[in-house]
Amino acid sequence: MPYRFVHTADLHLDSPLRSLALRDPALAEVIGQASRAVFERIIALCLEEQVDALLIAGDLYDGAQTSMKTARFLAQQLRRLDEAGIETFIIKGNHDAEARITGQLILPPSVTVFGAKAGLARRDKGDLHIAIHGISFARPHAPDSLLDRFKAPVPGAVNIGMMHTSLDGSPGHDPYAPCRLGDLQASGFDYWALGHIHARAHHPGAVHVVMPGIPQGRDIGEAGGKSVTLVTVADDGTLTVEERSTALARFARLDVVLDDDMDWPGIVLALGAALRAARRAHAEDHLVLRPVLTGRTPLLWRLRRDMGLLLEEARLTAESIGTLWIDGISVECSDMPRADTAGPLAELARAVAAMTTPPATLPAHVLTEADALIDALVKVLPRELRGIVGDDPEAQAAARDALLRDGAAEVLAHLHGLEDGA
């Protein structure tokens, strides 16, 4: 008789909206409720598949939560599993360690929350012996590996470890309880149920190491399909690992290739066609797109100048399709406005291009002023958004230079329109 479980992590229940682009009230409502809706889907999956357990590898919450409504919702959902005879095993991640409600919440008796000292839960199902190991964060920061704190694998059992970790490190994620993939694979465990990194990763082999990723993206930085993991332990101890989609809404970038022959109506038509094709290609209830315009076009100046108009065209198309939303539009076309023609504006464009194209460097006073403006902006941003221009001096300088190039191109685009009498 097989033993089956669902593995998830990083639910971030009732996470506040992070994207500054989510200014549409209807879209904000969809994304704001998505974390709860997806958790309900995970519970429904457990019930439909009649699993033995749900494993949550940290970050149920999203930091210093004070709302008991979140706690009540969580308890209600886990009670559904309890009534069906399904156990829940939870470890606390860095966000859970900050949450005030963590220690106040009364959960059903079928729920095991592992503490800061490594714990072990042993279960038997027929001839199968299951050993579930887990350890929680005691504090929001865990700079050292937790791997050596786990109990030794139980002989003759299928050993499952639960840990919240950044592994070897990942862009956009602080190092928490770091450890090497090779050490997990050599640990003697059969399955590692990890959490913390929001992108899915499965390292199969004699030991399955799985980072399920966030089950619902929250902004364009968490684009792509989102899922949980369904694991079946066969009578002989072999494991089958399946990915199951959960997201209510998918965030995605959409490439729209432009060419020299497209006039403005042609660009609008190409964008509309790409939006419709993307909606047909994805099954999630809602699709949030950021079209990325690429290729070469003589209308680059107009794209920059009239971006508000193009964005409105995209949103009208999205409304006509339904359940499709536009997060914004990015312009990554390669041409500079009229850089190869004659006249004062062309000369100015070439001068700006020479200053803003690496390895050229802008005058020192311009860079100093730009750094000061960016620093002032970052200081008034919420703490979680302060890394938006990079986490180290090199990344911050690159972001500054990119902003200067984009700003120069936009100014030139407006000047181009004036030159044409627009």
The 8 nearest C-alpha neighbors of each residue, nearest first, counted from 0:
[[1, 234, 125, 2, 124, 233, 126, 127],
 [2, 0, 233, 232, 234, 3, 231, 124],
 [1, 3, 232, 231, 51, 0, 233, 124],
 [4, 2, 231, 50, 51, 230, 232, 1],
 [3, 5, 52, 50, 230, 53, 51, 229],
 [4, 6, 229, 53, 228, 54, 230, 52],
 [7, 5, 54, 228, 53, 55, 227, 229],
 [6, 8, 55, 227, 211, 54, 56, 228],
 [7, 9, 56, 55, 194, 57, 10, 213],
 [10, 8, 58, 213, 11, 59, 57, 195],
 [9, 11, 59, 12, 8, 58, 213, 214],
 [12, 10, 60, 61, 59, 14, 9, 58],
 [11, 13, 60, 14, 34, 10, 59, 35],
 [14, 12, 34, 15, 11, 69, 35, 31],
 [13, 15, 11, 12, 61, 16, 34, 60],
 [16, 14, 17, 13, 31, 61, 217, 12],
 [15, 17, 18, 14, 31, 217, 30, 27],
 [18, 16, 15, 19, 218, 217, 384, 21],
 [17, 19, 20, 218, 21, 16, 217, 219],
 [18, 20, 21, 17, 22, 16, 218, 326],
 [21, 19, 18, 22, 326, 327, 23, 218],
 [20, 22, 19, 23, 18, 27, 326, 26],
 [23, 21, 20, 24, 27, 19, 26, 18],
 [22, 24, 26, 25, 21, 27, 20, 28],
 [25, 23, 27, 26, 22, 28, 21, 29],
 [24, 26, 28, 27, 23, 29, 22, 30],
 [27, 25, 29, 23, 28, 24, 30, 21],
 [26, 28, 24, 30, 25, 29, 31, 21],
 [27, 29, 31, 25, 26, 30, 24, 32],
 [30, 28, 26, 27, 31, 32, 33, 25],
 [31, 29, 33, 27, 32, 28, 26, 217],
 [30, 32, 28, 29, 33, 27, 16, 15],
 [33, 31, 30, 29, 34, 35, 28, 36],
 [32, 34, 30, 36, 35, 31, 37, 29],
 [35, 33, 37, 12, 36, 32, 13, 38],
 [36, 34, 38, 37, 33, 32, 39, 12],
 [35, 37, 33, 39, 38, 34, 40, 32],
 [36, 38, 40, 34, 39, 35, 33, 245],
 [39, 37, 41, 35, 40, 36, 34, 42],
 [38, 40, 42, 36, 37, 41, 43, 35],
 [41, 39, 37, 43, 38, 42, 44, 36],
 [42, 40, 38, 44, 43, 39, 37, 45],
 [41, 43, 39, 45, 40, 44, 38, 46],
 [42, 44, 40, 46, 41, 45, 47, 39],
 [45, 43, 41, 47, 46, 42, 48, 40],
 [46, 44, 42, 48, 43, 50, 47, 49],
 [45, 47, 49, 43, 44, 48, 42, 50],
 [48, 46, 44, 49, 45, 43, 50, 42],
 [47, 49, 45, 50, 46, 44, 43, 3],
 [50, 48, 46, 47, 45, 51, 85, 3],
 [51, 49, 3, 4, 48, 45, 52, 85],
 [50, 52, 85, 3, 4, 2, 86, 49],
 [53, 51, 86, 4, 85, 87, 50, 54],
 [52, 54, 87, 5, 4, 6, 88, 86],
 [53, 55, 6, 88, 87, 5, 89, 7],
 [56, 54, 89, 7, 8, 57, 6, 88],
 [57, 55, 8, 194, 90, 193, 161, 163],
 [56, 58, 92, 91, 90, 8, 59, 55],
 [59, 57, 9, 92, 60, 94, 95, 11],
 [58, 60, 10, 11, 57, 9, 12, 95],
 [61, 59, 11, 12, 58, 95, 62, 94],
 [60, 62, 11, 94, 14, 12, 58, 64],
 [61, 63, 94, 97, 98, 64, 60, 95],
 [62, 64, 98, 97, 99, 65, 61, 94],
 [65, 63, 98, 62, 66, 99, 100, 61],
 [64, 66, 99, 100, 67, 63, 98, 69],
 [67, 65, 68, 69, 64, 70, 100, 99],
 [66, 68, 70, 69, 71, 65, 100, 64],
 [69, 67, 71, 66, 70, 72, 73, 65],
 [68, 70, 72, 67, 71, 66, 73, 13],
 [71, 69, 67, 73, 68, 72, 74, 104],
 [70, 72, 68, 74, 73, 69, 67, 75],
 [71, 73, 75, 69, 70, 74, 68, 76],
 [74, 72, 70, 76, 75, 71, 69, 77],
 [73, 75, 71, 77, 76, 72, 106, 78],
 [76, 74, 78, 72, 73, 77, 71, 79],
 [75, 77, 73, 78, 79, 74, 72, 42],
 [78, 76, 80, 74, 79, 75, 73, 81],
 [77, 79, 81, 75, 80, 76, 107, 74],
 [80, 78, 77, 82, 76, 81, 83, 75],
 [81, 79, 85, 83, 77, 78, 82, 84],
 [80, 82, 78, 84, 83, 79, 85, 109],
 [81, 83, 79, 80, 84, 78, 85, 77],
 [84, 82, 80, 81, 85, 79, 46, 49],
 [85, 83, 81, 82, 80, 86, 51, 109],
 [86, 84, 80, 51, 52, 81, 83, 87],
 [85, 87, 52, 109, 110, 51, 53, 81],
 [86, 88, 110, 53, 52, 54, 111, 109],
 [87, 89, 111, 54, 110, 112, 53, 55],
 [90, 88, 112, 55, 54, 56, 111, 113],
 [89, 91, 135, 57, 113, 56, 112, 134],
 [92, 90, 135, 57, 95, 136, 58, 96],
 [93, 91, 57, 58, 95, 136, 94, 163],
 [92, 94, 139, 96, 95, 136, 140, 58],
 [93, 95, 62, 97, 58, 96, 61, 92],
 [96, 94, 98, 92, 91, 97, 58, 93],
 [95, 97, 139, 93, 138, 94, 98, 137],
 [98, 96, 63, 62, 95, 94, 139, 99],
 [99, 97, 63, 64, 95, 62, 100, 96],
 [100, 98, 101, 64, 63, 65, 97, 102],
 [99, 101, 103, 98, 102, 104, 65, 64],
 [102, 100, 99, 103, 98, 104, 95, 96],
 [101, 103, 100, 104, 99, 98, 105, 96],
 [104, 102, 100, 101, 105, 99, 70, 67],
 [103, 105, 102, 101, 100, 106, 70, 74],
 [106, 104, 103, 107, 74, 102, 70, 71],
 [105, 107, 74, 104, 110, 108, 77, 78],
 [106, 108, 109, 110, 78, 81, 105, 77],
 [109, 107, 110, 106, 81, 111, 86, 78],
 [108, 110, 86, 107, 81, 87, 111, 85],
 [111, 109, 87, 108, 107, 86, 88, 106],
 [112, 110, 88, 87, 89, 113, 109, 108],
 [111, 113, 89, 90, 88, 114, 110, 91],
 [114, 112, 90, 134, 133, 135, 118, 111],
 [113, 115, 135, 116, 134, 112, 117, 118],
 [116, 114, 135, 137, 134, 136, 117, 113],
 [115, 117, 114, 134, 118, 135, 148, 113],
 [118, 116, 134, 149, 133, 148, 115, 114],
 [119, 117, 133, 132, 113, 116, 134, 120],
 [118, 120, 132, 131, 121, 133, 130, 117],
 [121, 119, 131, 130, 132, 122, 118, 129],
 [122, 120, 130, 129, 131, 119, 123, 128],
 [121, 123, 129, 128, 130, 120, 124, 131],
 [124, 122, 128, 127, 129, 125, 121, 126],
 [125, 123, 127, 126, 128, 122, 2, 0],
 [124, 126, 127, 0, 123, 128, 1, 234],
 [125, 127, 124, 128, 123, 234, 0, 235],
 [128, 126, 124, 125, 123, 234, 129, 156],
 [127, 129, 156, 123, 122, 157, 126, 124],
 [128, 130, 157, 122, 156, 121, 123, 158],
 [129, 131, 121, 158, 120, 157, 159, 156],
 [132, 130, 159, 120, 119, 160, 158, 121],
 [133, 131, 119, 160, 118, 159, 161, 130],
 [132, 134, 161, 118, 117, 113, 160, 162],
 [133, 135, 117, 115, 113, 114, 116, 90],
 [136, 134, 91, 115, 90, 114, 113, 137],
 [135, 137, 138, 92, 91, 115, 96, 93],
 [136, 138, 115, 96, 135, 139, 114, 91],
 [139, 137, 96, 136, 140, 93, 141, 97],
 [140, 138, 93, 96, 97, 94, 136, 141],
 [141, 139, 138, 142, 93, 175, 136, 176],
 [142, 140, 176, 175, 143, 139, 136, 138],
 [141, 143, 175, 176, 140, 174, 144, 177],
 [144, 142, 176, 141, 177, 145, 175, 178],
 [143, 145, 176, 177, 146, 178, 142, 147],
 [146, 144, 148, 147, 176, 143, 149, 177],
 [145, 147, 148, 144, 149, 178, 183, 176],
 [146, 148, 149, 145, 144, 150, 151, 186],
 [149, 147, 146, 145, 117, 150, 116, 134],
 [150, 148, 117, 147, 146, 151, 132, 145],
 [149, 151, 152, 148, 117, 132, 119, 118],
 [150, 152, 153, 149, 187, 186, 188, 154],
 [153, 151, 158, 188, 187, 154, 150, 130],
 [152, 154, 156, 151, 155, 130, 158, 157],
 [155, 153, 156, 152, 157, 158, 151, 128],
 [154, 156, 153, 157, 128, 127, 129, 158],
 [157, 155, 128, 129, 154, 153, 158, 130],
 [156, 158, 129, 130, 189, 128, 236, 159],
 [159, 157, 130, 188, 189, 156, 152, 131],
 [158, 160, 131, 190, 191, 189, 132, 130],
 [159, 161, 132, 191, 192, 133, 131, 190],
 [162, 160, 133, 192, 193, 56, 191, 132],
 [161, 163, 193, 164, 56, 134, 133, 192],
 [164, 162, 194, 193, 195, 92, 57, 56],
 [165, 163, 176, 175, 166, 177, 195, 162],
 [164, 166, 168, 175, 177, 174, 195, 167],
 [167, 165, 177, 178, 164, 168, 179, 180],
 [168, 166, 179, 178, 177, 165, 169, 180],
 [167, 169, 165, 166, 174, 170, 177, 172],
 [168, 170, 172, 171, 165, 167, 196, 173],
 [171, 169, 172, 168, 173, 196, 174, 165],
 [170, 172, 169, 173, 196, 386, 390, 168],
 [173, 171, 170, 169, 174, 196, 165, 168],
 [172, 174, 175, 171, 165, 168, 169, 170],
 [175, 173, 165, 177, 168, 172, 176, 142],
 [174, 176, 141, 165, 164, 177, 142, 173],
 [175, 177, 144, 164, 143, 141, 142, 145],
 [178, 176, 166, 144, 165, 175, 164, 167],
 [177, 179, 166, 144, 167, 176, 180, 182],
 [180, 178, 182, 181, 167, 166, 183, 177],
 [179, 181, 183, 182, 184, 166, 178, 167],
 [180, 182, 184, 179, 183, 185, 186, 178],
 [183, 181, 185, 179, 184, 180, 186, 178],
 [184, 182, 186, 180, 185, 181, 179, 208],
 [183, 185, 181, 182, 206, 186, 180, 187],
 [186, 184, 182, 183, 187, 181, 188, 206],
 [187, 185, 183, 188, 184, 182, 152, 151],
 [186, 188, 185, 152, 189, 184, 158, 206],
 [189, 187, 158, 186, 190, 152, 159, 206],
 [188, 190, 206, 158, 159, 157, 207, 187],
 [191, 189, 207, 159, 206, 188, 208, 160],
 [190, 192, 160, 208, 159, 193, 161, 209],
 [193, 191, 161, 209, 160, 190, 56, 162],
 [194, 192, 210, 162, 163, 56, 161, 191],
 [193, 195, 163, 56, 8, 210, 57, 196],
 [194, 196, 163, 164, 165, 197, 9, 57],
 [197, 195, 198, 212, 194, 165, 172, 210],
 [196, 198, 212, 213, 195, 199, 9, 221],
 [199, 197, 212, 196, 200, 213, 211, 210],
 [198, 200, 212, 211, 210, 197, 201, 213],
 [199, 201, 210, 209, 211, 198, 202, 212],
 [202, 200, 209, 208, 203, 210, 199, 207],
 [201, 203, 208, 207, 209, 200, 204, 206],
 [204, 202, 207, 201, 206, 208, 205, 209],
 [203, 205, 206, 207, 202, 184, 208, 189],
 [204, 206, 207, 189, 203, 184, 190, 188],
 [207, 205, 189, 204, 184, 190, 208, 203],
 [206, 208, 203, 190, 204, 202, 209, 191],
 [207, 209, 191, 202, 190, 201, 206, 203],
 [210, 208, 201, 192, 200, 211, 193, 191],
 [209, 211, 193, 200, 199, 212, 194, 201],
 [212, 210, 199, 227, 209, 7, 228, 200],
 [213, 211, 197, 199, 198, 210, 196, 214],
 [212, 214, 197, 9, 215, 10, 8, 225],
 [215, 213, 225, 226, 246, 245, 227, 212],
 [216, 214, 246, 213, 225, 34, 217, 37],
 [215, 217, 221, 218, 222, 213, 250, 214],
 [218, 216, 221, 215, 30, 16, 17, 219],
 [217, 219, 220, 18, 221, 216, 250, 17],
 [218, 220, 222, 221, 250, 251, 217, 289],
 [219, 221, 218, 222, 217, 216, 250, 18],
 [222, 220, 216, 219, 218, 217, 223, 250],
 [223, 221, 250, 251, 219, 220, 216, 249],
 [222, 224, 251, 250, 249, 225, 221, 216],
 [223, 225, 249, 226, 222, 246, 244, 250],
 [226, 224, 214, 246, 215, 244, 245, 213],
 [225, 227, 244, 214, 245, 243, 242, 246],
 [226, 228, 7, 243, 211, 242, 6, 214],
 [227, 229, 242, 6, 5, 241, 243, 211],
 [230, 228, 5, 241, 4, 240, 242, 6],
 [231, 229, 240, 4, 3, 239, 5, 241],
 [232, 230, 3, 239, 238, 2, 233, 1],
 [231, 233, 238, 2, 1, 236, 237, 3],
 [234, 232, 1, 236, 235, 237, 231, 238],
 [233, 235, 1, 236, 0, 127, 232, 126],
 [234, 236, 233, 237, 127, 232, 1, 126],
 [237, 235, 233, 234, 232, 238, 157, 127],
 [236, 238, 233, 232, 235, 239, 234, 231],
 [239, 237, 232, 231, 233, 240, 236, 230],
 [238, 240, 231, 230, 232, 241, 237, 233],
 [239, 241, 230, 229, 238, 231, 228, 242],
 [242, 240, 229, 228, 230, 243, 239, 227],
 [241, 243, 228, 227, 229, 226, 244, 240],
 [244, 242, 226, 227, 228, 241, 245, 229],
 [243, 245, 226, 225, 246, 227, 242, 224],
 [244, 246, 226, 214, 37, 225, 243, 40],
 [247, 245, 215, 248, 225, 214, 37, 244],
 [246, 248, 284, 283, 33, 285, 37, 245],
 [249, 247, 285, 246, 286, 283, 284, 250],
 [250, 248, 286, 287, 223, 224, 283, 251],
 [249, 251, 222, 287, 219, 288, 223, 286],
 [252, 250, 222, 288, 223, 287, 249, 253],
 [251, 253, 289, 288, 290, 254, 291, 250],
 [252, 254, 290, 291, 289, 251, 255, 288],
 [255, 253, 291, 290, 292, 256, 252, 293],
 [254, 256, 292, 291, 293, 253, 270, 257],
 [257, 255, 293, 294, 292, 254, 258, 295],
 [258, 256, 294, 293, 295, 296, 255, 292],
 [257, 259, 295, 296, 260, 261, 294, 256],
 [258, 260, 296, 261, 295, 297, 257, 262],
 [259, 261, 258, 262, 296, 257, 265, 297],
 [262, 260, 265, 259, 258, 266, 263, 257],
 [261, 263, 265, 264, 266, 260, 298, 259],
 [262, 264, 266, 265, 267, 261, 298, 301],
 [265, 263, 267, 266, 262, 268, 261, 269],
 [266, 264, 268, 261, 262, 263, 267, 269],
 [265, 267, 269, 263, 264, 268, 261, 270],
 [266, 268, 264, 270, 265, 269, 271, 263],
 [269, 267, 265, 271, 270, 266, 272, 264],
 [270, 268, 266, 272, 271, 267, 265, 273],
 [269, 271, 267, 273, 268, 272, 266, 274],
 [272, 270, 268, 274, 273, 269, 267, 275],
 [271, 273, 269, 275, 274, 270, 268, 276],
 [274, 272, 276, 270, 271, 275, 277, 269],
 [273, 275, 271, 277, 272, 276, 270, 278],
 [276, 274, 278, 272, 277, 273, 271, 279],
 [275, 277, 273, 279, 278, 274, 272, 280],
 [278, 276, 280, 274, 279, 275, 273, 281],
 [277, 279, 275, 280, 276, 281, 274, 286],
 [280, 278, 276, 277, 281, 275, 282, 274],
 [279, 281, 277, 278, 276, 282, 275, 283],
 [282, 280, 278, 279, 283, 277, 286, 249],
 [281, 283, 284, 280, 279, 278, 285, 286],
 [284, 282, 285, 248, 247, 281, 249, 246],
 [285, 283, 247, 248, 282, 322, 286, 246],
 [286, 284, 248, 322, 283, 323, 247, 249],
 [285, 287, 323, 249, 248, 250, 324, 288],
 [288, 286, 324, 250, 325, 249, 323, 326],
 [289, 287, 325, 251, 326, 252, 250, 290],
 [288, 290, 252, 327, 326, 328, 253, 325],
 [291, 289, 253, 328, 252, 254, 288, 329],
 [290, 292, 329, 254, 253, 330, 255, 328],
 [293, 291, 330, 255, 331, 256, 254, 329],
 [292, 294, 332, 256, 331, 257, 255, 291],
 [293, 295, 257, 332, 256, 258, 333, 296],
 [296, 294, 258, 332, 333, 334, 259, 257],
 [295, 297, 259, 298, 258, 299, 257, 334],
 [296, 298, 299, 259, 295, 336, 334, 300],
 [299, 297, 301, 296, 300, 302, 262, 263],
 [298, 300, 302, 301, 297, 296, 336, 303],
 [299, 301, 412, 303, 336, 298, 302, 304],
 [302, 300, 304, 298, 303, 299, 305, 412],
 [303, 301, 299, 305, 306, 300, 304, 298],
 [302, 304, 301, 300, 306, 409, 305, 412],
 [303, 305, 301, 302, 413, 412, 306, 300],
 [306, 304, 308, 307, 302, 301, 303, 309],
 [305, 307, 309, 308, 302, 303, 304, 310],
 [308, 306, 310, 305, 309, 311, 304, 312],
 [307, 309, 311, 305, 306, 310, 312, 313],
 [310, 308, 312, 306, 311, 307, 313, 305],
 [309, 311, 313, 307, 312, 308, 306, 314],
 [310, 312, 314, 308, 313, 309, 315, 307],
 [313, 311, 309, 315, 310, 314, 316, 308],
 [314, 312, 310, 316, 311, 315, 317, 309],
 [313, 315, 317, 311, 316, 312, 325, 318],
 [314, 316, 318, 312, 317, 313, 311, 319],
 [315, 317, 319, 313, 314, 318, 312, 271],
 [318, 316, 314, 323, 320, 315, 319, 324],
 [319, 317, 321, 315, 320, 316, 314, 323],
 [318, 320, 316, 317, 321, 315, 314, 323],
 [321, 319, 317, 318, 316, 323, 322, 275],
 [320, 322, 318, 323, 319, 317, 324, 285],
 [323, 321, 285, 286, 324, 284, 320, 318],
 [324, 322, 286, 317, 321, 285, 287, 320],
 [323, 325, 287, 317, 286, 288, 326, 322],
 [326, 324, 288, 327, 287, 289, 314, 323],
 [325, 327, 289, 288, 20, 287, 324, 21],
 [328, 326, 289, 325, 329, 20, 310, 290],
 [327, 329, 290, 289, 291, 310, 330, 326],
 [330, 328, 291, 292, 290, 331, 327, 289],
 [329, 331, 292, 332, 291, 328, 293, 303],
 [332, 330, 293, 292, 333, 329, 291, 294],
 [333, 331, 293, 294, 295, 330, 334, 292],
 [332, 334, 295, 331, 294, 335, 293, 296],
 [335, 333, 295, 332, 336, 296, 299, 297],
 [334, 336, 338, 337, 333, 299, 408, 348],
 [335, 337, 300, 338, 299, 334, 412, 411],
 [338, 336, 339, 340, 345, 335, 348, 297],
 [337, 339, 345, 336, 335, 348, 349, 340],
 [338, 340, 337, 345, 341, 349, 336, 335],
 [341, 339, 337, 345, 338, 342, 346, 344],
 [342, 340, 345, 339, 343, 346, 344, 337],
 [341, 343, 345, 344, 346, 340, 347, 337],
 [344, 342, 346, 345, 347, 341, 348, 340],
 [345, 343, 347, 346, 342, 348, 415, 414],
 [344, 346, 348, 338, 342, 347, 343, 341],
 [347, 345, 343, 349, 344, 348, 350, 342],
 [346, 348, 344, 350, 345, 349, 351, 343],
 [349, 347, 345, 351, 346, 350, 338, 352],
 [348, 350, 352, 346, 347, 351, 338, 353],
 [351, 349, 347, 353, 352, 348, 346, 354],
 [352, 350, 354, 348, 353, 349, 355, 347],
 [353, 351, 349, 355, 354, 350, 356, 348],
 [352, 354, 350, 351, 356, 355, 349, 359],
 [355, 353, 351, 352, 361, 359, 356, 360],
 [354, 356, 352, 404, 353, 351, 357, 359],
 [355, 357, 352, 353, 359, 354, 358, 404],
 [358, 356, 359, 355, 360, 354, 353, 400],
 [357, 359, 356, 360, 355, 354, 353, 361],
 [360, 358, 357, 354, 356, 355, 353, 361],
 [361, 359, 354, 358, 362, 355, 357, 356],
 [360, 362, 354, 363, 355, 365, 366, 359],
 [361, 363, 365, 364, 360, 366, 354, 367],
 [362, 364, 366, 365, 367, 361, 360, 368],
 [363, 365, 367, 366, 362, 368, 361, 369],
 [366, 364, 368, 363, 367, 362, 369, 361],
 [365, 367, 369, 363, 364, 368, 370, 362],
 [368, 366, 364, 370, 365, 369, 363, 371],
 [367, 369, 371, 365, 370, 366, 364, 372],
 [368, 370, 366, 372, 371, 367, 365, 373],
 [371, 369, 367, 373, 368, 372, 374, 366],
 [372, 370, 374, 368, 369, 373, 375, 367],
 [371, 373, 369, 375, 374, 370, 368, 376],
 [372, 374, 376, 370, 375, 371, 377, 369],
 [375, 373, 371, 377, 376, 372, 370, 378],
 [376, 374, 372, 378, 373, 377, 371, 379],
 [377, 375, 373, 374, 378, 379, 372, 380],
 [376, 378, 374, 380, 379, 385, 375, 373],
 [379, 377, 375, 376, 380, 374, 385, 381],
 [378, 380, 377, 376, 381, 375, 385, 382],
 [379, 381, 377, 378, 385, 384, 382, 376],
 [382, 380, 384, 383, 385, 379, 378, 377],
 [381, 383, 385, 384, 380, 386, 378, 379],
 [382, 384, 381, 385, 386, 380, 17, 387],
 [385, 383, 382, 386, 381, 387, 380, 17],
 [386, 384, 382, 387, 377, 383, 380, 381],
 [385, 387, 389, 390, 388, 384, 383, 377],
 [386, 388, 385, 384, 389, 390, 377, 383],
 [389, 387, 395, 386, 398, 394, 390, 385],
 [390, 388, 395, 394, 386, 387, 391, 398],
 [389, 391, 386, 394, 395, 392, 388, 387],
 [390, 392, 394, 393, 389, 395, 396, 386],
 [393, 391, 395, 394, 396, 390, 389, 397],
 [392, 394, 396, 395, 391, 397, 389, 390],
 [393, 395, 389, 397, 391, 396, 392, 398],
 [396, 394, 389, 392, 398, 388, 397, 393],
 [395, 397, 399, 393, 398, 394, 392, 400],
 [398, 396, 394, 400, 395, 399, 401, 393],
 [399, 397, 395, 401, 396, 400, 388, 394],
 [400, 398, 396, 402, 397, 401, 395, 403],
 [401, 399, 403, 397, 402, 398, 396, 404],
 [400, 402, 398, 404, 403, 399, 405, 397],
 [403, 401, 405, 399, 400, 404, 406, 398],
 [402, 404, 406, 400, 401, 405, 407, 399],
 [405, 403, 401, 407, 406, 402, 355, 408],
 [406, 404, 402, 408, 403, 407, 401, 409],
 [405, 407, 403, 409, 408, 404, 402, 410],
 [406, 408, 404, 410, 409, 405, 403, 411],
 [407, 409, 411, 405, 406, 410, 412, 404],
 [408, 410, 412, 406, 411, 407, 303, 405],
 [411, 409, 407, 413, 412, 408, 406, 414],
 [412, 410, 414, 408, 409, 413, 415, 407],
 [411, 413, 300, 409, 415, 410, 414, 304],
 [414, 412, 416, 410, 415, 411, 304, 417],
 [413, 415, 411, 417, 416, 412, 418, 410],
 [416, 414, 412, 418, 413, 417, 411, 419],
 [415, 417, 421, 413, 419, 414, 418, 420],
 [416, 418, 420, 414, 419, 421, 415, 413],
 [419, 417, 415, 416, 420, 414, 421, 344],
 [420, 418, 416, 417, 421, 415, 414, 413],
 [419, 421, 417, 418, 416, 415, 414, 413],
 [420, 416, 417, 419, 418, 415, 413, 414]]
